[in-house]
Amino acid sequence: MTISSTIIEQPTGLVGKKLAGRVALVTGGTRGIGAATARSLASQGASVAAGYSADRDNAEQFLKEFERDFDGPGRASIHQGNVSKPDDCRRVVQEVLDQHGRIDILVNNAGITMDKMAMKMSTEEWNQVIAVNLSGSFYMAQPVLEHMVERGTGRIIFVSSVIGETGNIGQANYAASKAGMLGLTKTLAKETAFILGRAGRLVDNGVGITVNTVTPGFVATEMLEGVPEKVLDRIKSTIPVGRLCHPEEIARVVHFLAADASAYITGQVWGVNGGLDM
């Protein structure tokens, strides 16, 4: 018996039309999971606004490669800002609206880690991770939701982590921030449905507004580049499928949740972790 394997490749052109005409804002969208998500959304027809915090050279390289692979200029833009600052978030949202005219999809992907045992963790290390991962998700979602509620349609997808569900040694700040995103997801899902319902805008077969979370396991991105090989081997030994996740595997779930046809899925947590947490 021959066992075939699937090679995970980045999309380099239009492969579907699920998101044709849609505009997606992806925070942390120029590298890792964010870049894979941006490309996956584009492969289904979406235009993409990719947020980044500091590395402009990398962001410009991302844009150059995106335009090479997805029909030249106009389909993508890059926007610099710090998601932990509410004013930056509102400015970026307005930039995207000015350039693209609308925001149909928000992917809150930006995140950082500052690992240390809880008893040795500084107040600054705690606050900074919470500010970017959790508060930043709220600061981005708030102005986007104002726009989506006004239009009556939209998709918000948070990229949390399996660590928010299981906890992890040395990651009290990260685990707390990612767990907080789960509660934020469920609350915003209920609030948006309530607001649309009160306005009489919930209809059969409507696109509506949905809010969901994806919780990746250990993903082969820059976040793991500094982890020693022996430690990675130990991590992989705890994952039932025996390997790390590819960013494109997270992106596939995000673009599924972003589609109009996913209108009956809201307030949910989608684990993509190779069976690490069941």
C-alpha positions in Angstrom: 0.0 0.0 0.0 1.3 3.4 -0.9 0.8 6.3 1.5 0.7 9.7 -0.3 1.6 12.9 1.4 0.4 16.4 0.6 2.9 19.1 0.0 1.8 22.4 1.6 2.4 25.2 -0.8 1.7 28.9 -0.7 -1.0 29.9 -3.2 0.3 32.0 -6.1 -2.9 33.0 -7.8 -6.7 32.8 -7.8 -7.9 29.3 -7.0 -11.5 30.1 -6.0 -14.1 32.9 -5.7 -15.4 32.5 -2.2 -14.2 36.0 -1.2 -14.4 37.8 -4.5 -14.9 41.5 -3.9 -14.2 41.3 -0.2 -11.6 43.3 1.7 -9.6 41.7 4.5 -7.5 43.5 7.2 -4.9 41.1 8.7 -2.9 42.3 11.6 0.7 40.9 11.7 -0.1 40.2 8.1 3.4 40.4 6.5 5.0 37.3 8.1 4.2 33.9 9.5 0.6 32.9 10.0 -0.5 36.4 9.0 1.3 36.4 5.6 0.0 32.9 4.9 -3.5 34.0 5.8 -3.3 37.1 3.5 -2.2 34.9 0.6 -5.0 32.4 1.3 -7.6 35.1 1.4 -6.3 36.6 -1.8 -6.4 33.2 -3.5 -10.1 33.2 -2.9 -10.5 36.7 -4.5 -10.1 39.1 -1.5 -8.1 42.3 -1.5 -5.8 42.4 1.5 -4.6 45.1 3.9 -1.7 43.8 5.9 -0.7 45.4 9.2 2.8 45.3 10.6 4.6 46.9 13.5 8.2 47.7 12.8 10.0 45.9 10.0 9.2 48.1 7.0 11.7 46.3 4.7 10.0 43.0 5.4 6.6 44.5 4.8 7.6 46.0 1.5 9.1 42.7 0.4 5.8 41.0 1.3 3.9 43.5 -0.8 6.3 43.0 -3.7 5.9 39.3 -3.7 2.1 39.5 -3.2 1.8 41.8 -6.2 4.0 39.4 -8.2 1.8 36.5 -7.4 -1.7 38.1 -7.3 -2.2 40.3 -10.4 -0.1 43.3 -9.8 -0.8 46.5 -7.7 -4.1 47.3 -6.1 -5.0 44.0 -4.5 -2.9 44.6 -1.4 -1.7 47.4 0.9 0.5 47.6 4.0 -0.2 49.6 7.1 2.2 50.3 10.0 0.9 50.5 13.5 1.1 49.2 17.1 -2.0 47.3 18.0 -1.5 48.0 21.7 -2.2 51.7 20.9 -5.9 52.5 20.3 -5.2 55.6 18.2 -2.9 53.5 15.9 -5.7 50.9 15.5 -8.3 53.5 14.5 -5.9 55.2 12.2 -5.1 52.0 10.4 -8.7 51.1 10.1 -9.4 54.5 8.6 -6.5 54.1 6.2 -7.9 50.8 4.9 -11.4 52.3 4.5 -9.9 55.2 2.6 -7.8 53.0 0.3 -10.2 50.0 -0.2 -13.6 51.5 0.6 -14.7 48.8 3.0 -13.6 46.1 5.5 -15.4 42.8 5.2 -13.0 40.6 7.1 -10.7 41.4 10.2 -8.1 38.8 11.1 -6.6 39.7 14.5 -3.3 37.8 14.2 -0.7 40.1 15.7 1.0 38.7 18.8 4.2 38.5 20.8 5.7 36.3 23.5 7.9 37.2 26.5 8.4 33.8 28.2 9.5 33.6 31.8 8.4 31.6 34.9 5.5 33.5 36.6 7.5 34.2 39.8 10.3 35.9 37.9 8.1 37.7 35.3 8.3 41.5 35.5 5.2 43.7 35.5 6.4 45.1 32.2 6.7 41.6 30.6 3.2 40.8 31.8 1.6 44.1 30.7 3.3 44.2 27.3 2.1 40.8 26.2 -1.4 41.4 27.5 -1.4 44.8 25.7 -0.5 43.5 22.3 -2.2 40.1 22.3 -5.5 40.8 24.2 -6.0 44.6 24.3 -4.7 44.9 20.8 -7.4 42.5 19.6 -10.1 44.6 21.2 -8.6 47.9 20.0 -8.7 46.6 16.4 -12.1 44.9 16.6 -13.9 47.9 18.1 -13.6 50.4 15.1 -14.0 47.6 12.6 -17.2 46.4 14.3 -18.6 49.9 14.1 -18.2 49.7 10.3 -19.5 46.2 10.1 -22.6 46.9 12.2 -23.4 49.9 10.0 -23.2 47.7 6.9 -24.8 44.7 8.6 -22.2 42.2 7.4 -18.7 41.1 8.4 -16.3 38.5 9.6 -13.9 38.7 12.6 -11.5 35.9 13.2 -9.1 36.0 16.2 -5.9 33.9 16.1 -5.5 32.7 19.6 -3.4 29.7 20.6 -3.7 26.2 22.1 -1.7 27.6 25.0 -4.8 29.7 25.9 -6.7 26.5 26.3 -4.0 24.4 28.1 -1.6 26.8 29.7 2.1 26.3 29.5 5.1 26.5 31.8 6.9 29.9 31.4 4.0 31.5 29.5 1.6 32.9 32.1 1.3 36.2 30.3 0.9 34.6 26.8 -1.6 31.9 28.1 -3.7 34.6 29.9 -3.8 36.9 26.8 -4.8 34.1 24.5 -7.4 32.7 26.8 -8.8 36.2 27.1 -9.4 36.2 23.3 -11.8 33.2 23.7 -14.0 35.2 26.0 -13.8 38.2 23.8 -14.8 36.1 20.8 -17.9 34.8 22.4 -19.0 38.1 23.8 -18.6 40.0 20.5 -20.4 37.1 18.7 -23.4 37.6 21.1 -23.3 41.3 21.0 -23.3 41.6 17.2 -26.1 39.1 16.8 -28.1 41.0 19.5 -27.5 44.4 17.7 -28.5 43.0 14.3 -31.5 41.3 15.7 -32.7 44.4 17.6 -32.4 46.3 14.3 -34.4 43.6 12.4 -31.4 42.8 10.2 -31.1 39.1 11.0 -32.6 37.3 7.9 -32.6 33.8 6.5 -29.6 33.1 4.3 -28.1 36.4 5.3 -24.3 36.9 5.5 -24.6 38.6 8.9 -21.7 39.3 11.3 -19.8 36.4 12.8 -16.9 36.3 15.3 -14.8 33.2 15.7 -11.4 32.1 17.0 -8.7 29.8 15.6 -6.4 28.2 18.1 -3.2 27.0 16.4 -0.9 24.5 18.0 2.9 24.8 17.5 3.4 26.4 14.1 6.6 26.5 12.1 7.1 30.3 12.1 9.7 32.8 13.3 8.4 32.4 16.9 10.0 29.0 17.0 13.2 29.8 15.3 15.1 30.3 18.6 13.9 27.0 20.1 16.7 24.4 20.3 16.2 21.3 18.0 16.0 19.0 21.0 13.2 21.0 22.5 11.4 21.0 19.2 11.8 17.2 19.0 10.3 16.9 22.5 7.4 19.2 21.5 6.7 17.1 18.3 6.7 13.9 20.4 3.7 15.2 22.3 1.7 16.0 19.2 -0.3 13.0 17.9 0.3 13.7 14.2 4.0 14.0 15.0 4.9 17.3 13.4 4.6 21.1 13.6 1.8 22.9 11.9 2.3 24.8 8.6 1.1 28.4 8.6 -1.0 27.6 5.5 -3.0 25.1 7.5 -4.1 27.8 9.8 -4.8 30.1 6.9 -7.2 27.5 5.3 -9.4 27.5 8.4 -9.4 31.3 8.5 -10.5 31.7 4.9 -13.2 29.1 5.5 -14.6 31.1 8.4 -14.4 34.3 6.4 -16.6 33.0 3.6 -20.3 34.1 3.3 -21.3 30.5 3.4 -20.0 30.2 7.0 -22.8 32.5 8.3 -24.1 29.9 10.8 -20.8 29.6 12.6 -20.2 32.2 15.3 -18.7 32.4 18.8 -16.7 29.2 18.1 -13.2 28.1 18.9 -11.5 26.1 16.1 -8.5 24.1 17.2 -5.8 23.4 14.6 -3.2 21.6 16.8 -2.5 18.2 15.4 -4.5 16.6 18.2 -2.3 18.2 20.9 -5.5 19.3 22.8 -8.6 17.2 22.4 
